[in-house]
Amino acid sequence: MLLTALVDSFFIYLESERNMAYKTIKSYNSDWMDFFNFLEKSMNYHLEIIEIKDINHAIIRKYLVNMNDRALAKTTIARRLASLRSFFRYLLKKEIIIMNPLKDVSTPKISKKLPRYLEQEEMNRILEQFTNNTGAGLRDRAILELLYGAGIRVSELVQLDMDSIDLAYGYLRVFGKGGRERMLPLGKTAVEAINKYMHEVRPEWNKNNIKAVFLNQKGGRLSDRSVRTIVKKCCTLAMAKEIISPHGFRHSYASHLLDNGADLRVVQELLGHKKISSTQIYTHVSRRKLRKVYHLAHPRA
C-alpha cells in the first residue's frame, strides 16, 4: 500500500475519531513533511510510488542520524519520532503491518524543566491591583481571576461560550486536549469578577451577538495573543518577580493547590491531564517549598 495514502487516512483518523486539536494535527503534519523531505532528498525516493513495506528500521535509524546531523533540538527529534510512532501504532491496530519499524528506536532523553510560577503573595498582588472600572479593566480582571481560579489553558479560555459558565452554581465546563470535557469549580472571587464583566461590559461590547464569553472592544472573540498581552501587562504593572504567561497562571494554580494539601489525583482531574506523570512535575515544586520551610523553621536543619 502507498505510504502517502496511508498517511492521509491516518490524519482523517486523528481528526474524526481521535478528535485531536487543530494545533496538534498541524504539528503532526509538519513532522511528516520533514520525514517526506528526508525520503526524497536523502534517500532519493519518489513519494508517489513508495510503499509502506519500504519503510523499515534501517530507514528510521538513518532519519534519526539525519536529524542529529542537522543539530535539531532533542525536543524536536522526540516529537517527530512520536509522530511516526503514532502512525505505525495506527497501522498495527488496523493490521496493515505486523512489525513497528520504530520498535527498537530510542527517544532522546529530555530533562523536564520545572514550571515557572508565582508565589501566592505575588499572585494576590497581581489580582488585587485592578482599581479602575473601565470595560477593559473589568474584563481583564475576570480573565486573570479565571486563569488562576480554574487553572484553564489560554486556548480553553478564548473558546468559552456563554453556555459554558454557570455562575449561580459556580461551575465552568471546558473542552481540553482531545476534546475531553471537564467540569471545574469556580471560587467566589472569580464568580464575582466574571459576573461584573458579564453584566456591565459584555452586553455593550457584543455588537455582533456572538456566543463567546470574552470579547474585544469591537465585539469579536478575544484571541489568545490578546490574552497573553493582557497577562504580560498586568504582571509588569504589579512588578512581579517574573513576567509569566497565561500558562504560568495554570502552573501557579496547580502548585498552590498542592502546597495547601490538595490530592495529586484531584489536581490531575482539575488540570485535565490524561496521565498522572504530567501532573507529578508539580510535586517537585511543592517539595522544594517544603525543604525551604524546613530549613527556615527547624532548629537543627
C-alpha positions as CSV (number, residue, x, y, z in Angstrom):
1,M,0.0,0.0,0.0
2,L,1.2,3.5,-0.8
3,L,2.7,5.4,2.1
4,T,1.0,8.7,1.2
5,A,-2.4,7.2,1.1
6,L,-2.0,5.6,4.5
7,V,-0.7,8.9,6.0
8,D,-3.8,10.6,4.6
9,S,-6.1,8.0,6.2
10,F,-4.1,8.5,9.5
11,F,-4.8,12.2,9.5
12,I,-8.5,11.6,8.9
13,Y,-8.4,9.2,11.9
14,L,-6.8,11.8,14.1
15,E,-9.4,14.4,13.2
16,S,-12.6,12.4,13.1
17,E,-12.0,9.5,15.6
18,R,-9.4,10.9,18.0
19,N,-10.9,14.4,17.8
20,M,-7.4,15.8,18.0
21,A,-6.9,19.6,18.4
22,Y,-6.1,21.6,15.2
23,K,-2.7,22.7,16.6
24,T,-1.7,19.1,17.3
25,I,-2.7,17.9,13.8
26,K,-0.7,20.9,12.4
27,S,2.4,19.7,14.3
28,Y,1.9,16.1,13.1
29,N,1.7,17.5,9.5
30,S,4.9,19.5,10.0
31,D,6.7,16.3,11.3
32,W,5.5,14.3,8.3
33,M,6.6,16.9,5.8
34,D,10.1,16.7,7.3
35,F,10.1,12.9,7.0
36,F,8.9,13.1,3.4
37,N,11.7,15.6,2.6
38,F,14.2,13.2,4.1
39,L,12.9,10.4,2.0
40,E,13.1,12.4,-1.2
41,K,16.4,14.3,-0.7
42,S,18.5,11.9,1.4
43,M,17.1,8.5,0.2
44,N,16.1,9.5,-3.4
45,Y,12.7,8.0,-3.0
46,H,9.7,9.1,-5.1
47,L,6.7,9.6,-2.7
48,E,4.3,8.7,-5.5
49,I,5.5,5.1,-5.6
50,I,6.9,4.4,-2.1
51,E,5.0,1.7,-0.3
52,I,4.7,1.2,3.5
53,K,6.7,-2.0,3.3
54,D,9.7,0.1,2.1
55,I,9.8,1.9,5.5
56,N,11.9,-0.3,7.7
57,H,14.1,0.0,10.9
58,A,17.2,1.0,8.9
59,I,15.4,3.9,7.2
60,I,14.2,5.2,10.6
61,R,17.7,4.9,12.0
62,K,19.0,6.9,9.0
63,Y,16.3,9.5,9.6
64,L,17.4,9.8,13.3
65,V,21.0,10.3,12.2
66,N,19.9,12.9,9.7
67,M,18.1,14.9,12.4
68,N,21.1,14.7,14.6
69,D,23.3,15.9,11.8
70,R,21.1,18.9,11.3
71,A,21.5,19.7,15.1
72,L,17.8,19.7,15.7
73,A,16.7,20.1,19.3
74,K,16.1,17.0,21.3
75,T,12.5,18.1,21.9
76,T,12.0,18.4,18.1
77,I,13.5,15.0,17.4
78,A,11.4,13.4,20.2
79,R,8.2,14.9,18.8
80,R,8.9,13.8,15.3
81,L,9.7,10.2,16.4
82,A,6.5,10.3,18.5
83,S,4.5,11.4,15.3
84,L,6.0,8.4,13.4
85,R,5.3,6.0,16.3
86,S,1.7,7.1,16.5
87,F,1.3,6.4,12.8
88,F,2.8,3.0,12.9
89,R,0.7,2.1,16.0
90,Y,-2.4,3.1,14.0
91,L,-1.2,0.7,11.2
92,L,-0.7,-2.1,13.7
93,K,-4.1,-1.6,15.1
94,K,-5.6,-1.8,11.6
95,E,-3.5,-4.9,10.9
96,I,-1.9,-3.3,7.9
97,I,1.6,-4.0,9.2
98,I,2.8,-6.7,11.6
99,M,6.1,-5.0,12.8
100,N,6.7,-1.5,14.0
101,P,9.9,-0.2,12.5
102,L,10.4,2.1,15.5
103,K,10.2,-0.7,18.0
104,D,13.9,-0.6,19.0
105,V,14.5,3.2,18.3
106,S,15.2,5.1,21.5
107,T,13.7,8.6,22.0
108,P,16.3,11.2,23.2
109,K,16.1,11.8,26.9
110,I,14.8,15.3,27.7
111,S,15.2,16.8,31.1
112,K,12.0,18.2,32.5
113,K,12.0,21.9,33.3
114,L,10.3,23.0,36.4
115,P,7.3,25.1,35.5
116,R,7.5,28.9,36.1
117,Y,5.0,30.1,38.6
118,L,4.4,32.8,41.2
119,E,4.1,32.7,44.9
120,Q,0.7,33.2,46.4
121,E,1.5,36.7,47.7
122,E,2.6,37.8,44.3
123,M,-0.4,36.3,42.6
124,N,-2.7,38.1,45.1
125,R,-0.8,41.4,44.3
126,I,-1.4,40.9,40.6
127,L,-5.1,40.2,41.0
128,E,-5.8,43.0,43.5
129,Q,-4.1,45.7,41.5
130,F,-7.3,46.4,39.5
131,T,-8.8,49.6,40.8
132,N,-10.4,51.1,37.6
133,N,-13.9,50.2,36.5
134,T,-13.3,50.6,32.8
135,G,-14.7,48.0,30.5
136,A,-11.2,46.7,29.6
137,G,-10.3,46.7,33.3
138,L,-13.3,44.7,34.4
139,R,-12.8,42.2,31.5
140,D,-9.1,41.8,32.3
141,R,-9.8,41.2,36.0
142,A,-12.3,38.5,35.0
143,I,-9.7,36.8,32.7
144,L,-7.0,36.7,35.3
145,E,-9.3,35.5,38.1
146,L,-10.5,32.7,35.8
147,L,-7.0,31.7,34.6
148,Y,-5.8,31.4,38.2
149,G,-9.2,30.4,39.8
150,A,-9.8,27.4,37.4
151,G,-6.3,26.7,36.0
152,I,-7.5,26.5,32.4
153,R,-5.4,26.8,29.3
154,V,-5.5,30.0,27.3
155,S,-6.9,28.1,24.4
156,E,-9.8,26.9,26.6
157,L,-10.4,30.4,27.9
158,V,-10.8,32.0,24.5
159,Q,-13.1,29.2,23.3
160,L,-15.5,29.6,26.2
161,D,-19.1,30.3,25.2
162,M,-21.9,31.7,27.4
163,D,-23.5,28.3,28.0
164,S,-20.2,27.0,29.4
165,I,-20.4,29.0,32.6
166,D,-22.9,28.6,35.4
167,L,-22.3,31.4,37.8
168,A,-25.3,30.5,40.0
169,Y,-23.7,27.2,40.9
170,G,-20.1,28.3,40.4
171,Y,-19.1,25.9,37.7
172,L,-17.3,26.0,34.4
173,R,-17.4,23.5,31.5
174,V,-14.3,23.3,29.2
175,F,-13.2,21.1,26.4
176,G,-9.5,20.4,26.7
177,K,-7.0,18.4,24.6
178,G,-8.6,15.7,22.5
179,G,-12.0,17.3,23.1
180,R,-12.1,15.9,26.6
181,E,-14.8,17.6,28.7
182,R,-14.3,18.5,32.3
183,M,-16.3,20.5,34.9
184,L,-14.4,22.9,37.1
185,P,-15.5,24.7,40.3
186,L,-15.1,28.5,40.4
187,G,-14.2,30.4,43.5
188,K,-16.1,33.3,44.9
189,T,-13.8,36.0,43.6
190,A,-13.7,34.5,40.1
191,V,-17.5,34.3,40.1
192,E,-17.8,38.0,41.2
193,A,-15.3,39.2,38.6
194,I,-16.9,37.3,35.8
195,N,-20.4,38.3,36.8
196,K,-19.5,42.0,36.9
197,Y,-17.9,41.8,33.5
198,M,-20.9,39.9,32.0
199,H,-23.4,42.4,33.3
200,E,-21.6,45.7,32.9
201,V,-19.3,45.3,29.9
202,R,-20.2,42.3,27.7
203,P,-23.7,43.5,26.7
204,E,-22.4,46.8,25.4
205,W,-19.5,45.2,23.5
206,N,-21.5,42.4,22.0
207,K,-22.4,44.3,18.8
208,N,-22.3,41.1,16.7
209,N,-24.4,39.0,19.0
210,I,-21.9,36.2,19.4
211,K,-21.7,33.4,22.0
212,A,-18.1,34.0,23.1
213,V,-17.7,34.9,26.8
214,F,-14.6,37.2,26.4
215,L,-14.8,39.8,23.7
216,N,-12.6,42.6,22.4
217,Q,-14.0,46.1,22.2
218,K,-15.0,45.6,18.5
219,G,-17.3,42.8,19.6
220,G,-15.2,39.9,18.3
221,R,-14.0,36.8,20.2
222,L,-10.8,37.6,22.1
223,S,-7.7,35.9,20.7
224,D,-5.1,34.0,22.7
225,R,-2.5,36.6,21.6
226,S,-4.6,39.3,23.2
227,V,-4.8,37.3,26.5
228,R,-1.0,36.9,26.5
229,T,-0.6,40.7,26.1
230,I,-3.1,41.3,29.0
231,V,-1.3,38.9,31.3
232,K,2.1,40.4,30.5
233,K,0.9,43.9,31.1
234,C,-0.7,43.0,34.5
235,C,2.5,41.2,35.7
236,T,4.6,44.2,34.7
237,L,2.3,46.7,36.5
238,A,2.4,44.6,39.6
239,M,6.2,44.4,39.4
240,A,6.1,40.6,39.7
241,K,9.4,38.8,40.1
242,E,8.7,37.1,36.7
243,I,6.6,38.1,33.8
244,I,4.7,34.8,33.4
245,S,2.5,33.7,30.5
246,P,-1.2,32.6,30.9
247,H,0.2,29.1,31.3
248,G,2.2,30.4,34.3
249,F,-1.2,31.1,35.9
250,R,-2.1,27.5,35.3
251,H,1.2,26.4,36.9
252,S,0.6,28.7,39.9
253,Y,-2.9,27.2,40.3
254,A,-1.6,23.7,40.4
255,S,1.4,24.5,42.7
256,H,-0.7,26.4,45.2
257,L,-3.3,23.6,45.3
258,L,-0.6,21.1,46.2
259,D,1.1,23.5,48.6
260,N,-2.2,23.7,50.5
261,G,-2.8,20.0,50.7
262,A,-4.7,19.0,47.6
263,D,-4.5,15.4,46.5
264,L,-2.4,14.8,43.3
265,R,-5.2,12.8,41.6
266,V,-7.7,15.7,42.2
267,V,-5.2,18.2,40.7
268,Q,-4.8,15.8,37.7
269,E,-8.6,15.9,37.1
270,L,-8.8,19.6,37.5
271,L,-6.0,20.2,35.0
272,G,-7.4,17.7,32.6
273,H,-4.2,15.7,32.4
274,K,-4.6,12.3,30.8
275,K,-1.6,10.9,32.6
276,I,-0.6,11.4,36.3
277,S,3.0,11.8,35.2
278,S,2.1,15.1,33.6
279,T,0.8,16.3,37.0
280,Q,3.7,14.9,39.0
281,I,6.1,17.7,37.9
282,Y,4.2,20.0,40.3
283,T,5.2,17.8,43.3
284,H,8.8,18.8,42.7
285,V,7.8,22.4,43.1
286,S,5.9,21.6,46.3
287,R,8.8,19.5,47.7
288,R,11.2,22.4,47.0
289,K,9.0,24.7,49.1
290,L,8.8,22.1,51.9
291,R,12.5,21.9,52.0
292,K,12.8,25.7,52.2
293,V,10.3,25.9,55.0
294,Y,12.1,23.0,56.8
295,H,15.5,24.7,56.7
296,L,14.0,28.0,57.9
297,A,11.9,26.6,60.7
298,H,13.8,23.6,62.1
299,P,16.3,24.4,64.8
300,R,18.7,21.7,63.7
301,A,18.2,22.0,59.9
